[in-house]
Amino acid sequence: MFDISFMELLVISMVALIVIGPERLPAVARTLGHLYGRGRNFVYRIKIDIHNEMRMEELKKMQASVQETAQTIEESVQQGVDHLKTTINDTKPEARQSSDLSAAQAQTQSPLPTARDSEVLPSQDKERK
């Protein structure tokens, strides 16, 4: 991290022992260790926060993309439905005309004799003979 060799660390320790004194050196070392740990924890939390923010931005972009795709699909389906409705509405007059023509033709044609019409009732059979 700081690229300090063992010899440099030994020299710094000797100077700290002379300046601070042997009585207060353990308390100062403990305080420095505690501050170092808190600093590392602070840097770690900042890295995590930055990482989370980057992921949130990616998720927001993905959500916008999905919403745009869904909207495009919805518009496409709506256009298809509208086209189908117009096609049905356009063909309804033709269907009405063809159904009217077939109904008119059915009314003008004479009905075919049915089995019941060809049956001779017993009372009518006696009259025929």
PyMOL commands that set and color helices and strands:
alter all, ss='L'
color gray80, all
select helices_A, chain A and resi 6-20+25-108+115-118+122-128
alter helices_A, ss='H'
color red, helices_A
deselect
rebuild
show_as cartoon
